[in-house]
Amino acid sequence: MNHKALTLATAAISLTALAACTNSDTGGTPFAPNTSNQKADVQEAAQDFFDATMAGEYETAWEYFDHDLRQVWSQDTYVRVQKACNDTSLVITAVDPEMVSEKKATIGTEVFGIDGPRFTLVAEDGEWKFAPTAENRANEDKTAGEIIREYKAQGNC
């Protein structure tokens, strides 16, 4: 994979992590974190989220932001940025879940078999949800148009 493709894939993963986990097989019902197999639940929830995002289900994805992430990005901003910049041809795989505590986990990503960034999921109200990344926080006070312009200037949109 060339450098530009890897950069675009990494950017898409960063955008994708804006929302929280959904289980598309159960109509968007998030997984409960208090199970005996938390790692598997985290991985499955994250994979279901990536699959939904790559399918363009952005409005639904936003419903699963954790509380902090909902404060950072409005649903309108998230959906507009995703529609403008998300590459739905990517195949993102959730890998290597690690439990940080009973209520916090991290998940790795792979795009076309190449390691991508790790993301944090938190247990909130009995559900696994993605927490904000540093990139999300850096865009907190920006409009969708500003974020899209920046991503395009960086070659990530």
C-alpha positions in Angstrom: 0.0 0.0 0.0 1.4 3.4 -0.9 1.9 6.2 1.6 -1.1 8.2 0.4 -3.4 5.2 0.7 -2.1 4.4 4.2 -2.6 8.0 5.2 -6.1 8.0 3.8 -6.9 4.7 5.6 -5.6 6.1 8.9 -7.6 9.3 8.5 -10.7 7.3 7.8 -10.1 5.2 10.9 -9.7 8.4 12.9 -13.0 9.7 11.5 -14.7 6.4 12.1 -13.8 6.3 15.7 -15.9 9.4 16.4 -19.0 7.3 17.1 -19.6 4.6 19.6 -20.3 0.9 19.1 -23.4 -0.6 17.6 -24.4 -4.1 17.0 -26.0 -4.0 13.6 -27.1 -7.7 14.0 -29.4 -6.7 16.8 -30.8 -3.5 15.4 -28.1 -1.3 16.9 -28.3 -2.6 20.5 -24.9 -1.9 22.2 -23.2 -4.7 24.1 -23.4 -4.8 27.9 -19.8 -4.6 29.3 -20.5 -6.7 32.4 -20.1 -10.1 30.9 -17.5 -12.9 31.4 -16.1 -12.3 28.0 -15.5 -8.5 28.0 -12.7 -8.6 25.4 -14.8 -10.4 22.9 -17.7 -8.0 23.5 -15.4 -5.0 23.0 -14.0 -6.4 19.8 -17.4 -7.4 18.5 -18.9 -4.0 19.4 -16.0 -2.1 17.7 -16.2 -4.2 14.6 -19.9 -3.7 14.3 -19.3 0.0 14.6 -16.7 0.0 11.9 -19.0 -2.1 9.7 -21.9 0.3 10.2 -19.7 3.4 9.5 -18.3 1.8 6.4 -21.9 1.2 5.3 -22.6 4.9 5.7 -24.9 4.6 8.7 -23.6 7.8 10.3 -26.7 9.0 12.0 -27.1 5.7 13.9 -23.4 5.7 14.7 -23.6 9.1 16.4 -26.2 7.8 18.8 -23.5 5.6 20.4 -21.0 8.4 21.3 -20.1 8.4 24.9 -21.3 11.5 26.8 -18.0 13.3 26.4 -17.8 12.7 22.7 -21.4 14.0 22.2 -20.2 17.2 23.9 -17.3 17.5 21.4 -19.2 16.8 18.1 -22.8 17.5 17.3 -24.6 14.9 15.3 -24.9 17.3 12.3 -21.1 18.0 12.3 -20.3 14.3 12.6 -22.6 13.3 9.7 -21.5 16.1 7.4 -17.8 15.3 7.9 -18.3 11.5 7.4 -20.4 12.1 4.3 -17.7 14.3 2.8 -14.6 12.4 3.9 -15.3 8.8 4.8 -13.9 6.2 2.3 -16.5 3.4 2.5 -14.3 1.2 0.3 -12.0 0.6 3.2 -12.1 -2.6 5.2 -11.4 -1.8 8.9 -10.9 -4.7 11.3 -11.0 -4.4 15.1 -8.2 -6.3 16.6 -6.4 -7.0 19.9 -8.8 -5.7 22.5 -7.3 -4.9 25.9 -9.1 -4.3 29.1 -7.7 -1.3 31.0 -10.3 -1.6 33.7 -13.7 -3.0 34.1 -15.1 0.1 32.5 -12.4 1.0 30.0 -10.9 -0.9 27.1 -8.8 -0.2 24.0 -9.1 -1.7 20.6 -6.6 -1.9 17.8 -7.4 -1.5 14.1 -6.1 -2.9 10.8 -6.8 -1.5 7.4 -6.1 -4.0 4.6 -3.9 -5.9 7.1 -1.8 -2.8 8.1 -1.8 -1.8 11.7 -3.8 1.4 12.4 -4.4 3.4 15.5 -5.9 2.2 18.8 -9.1 3.6 20.3 -10.6 3.7 23.7 -14.1 2.4 24.5 -15.8 3.0 27.9 -18.7 1.4 29.6 -21.4 3.9 30.0 -24.9 3.1 31.1 -24.3 -0.6 30.5 -23.0 -0.1 26.9 -19.6 0.0 25.3 -19.0 3.4 23.6 -16.1 5.1 21.9 -14.5 7.9 23.9 -13.1 11.1 22.2 -9.7 11.0 20.7 -7.1 13.8 20.8 -8.1 14.6 17.2 -11.8 14.8 18.1 -10.9 17.3 20.9 -8.7 19.3 18.6 -11.8 19.8 16.3 -14.2 20.6 19.2 -14.9 24.2 18.3 -14.8 23.9 14.6 -17.7 23.7 12.1 -18.1 20.8 9.8 -17.0 23.0 6.9 -13.8 23.9 8.7 -13.0 20.3 9.6 -13.6 19.2 6.0 -11.4 21.9 4.6 -8.6 21.0 7.0 -8.9 17.3 6.2 -8.9 18.1 2.4 -5.8 20.2 2.8 -4.1 17.4 4.6 -5.1 14.9 1.9 -7.3 13.0 4.3 -10.7 13.8 2.6 
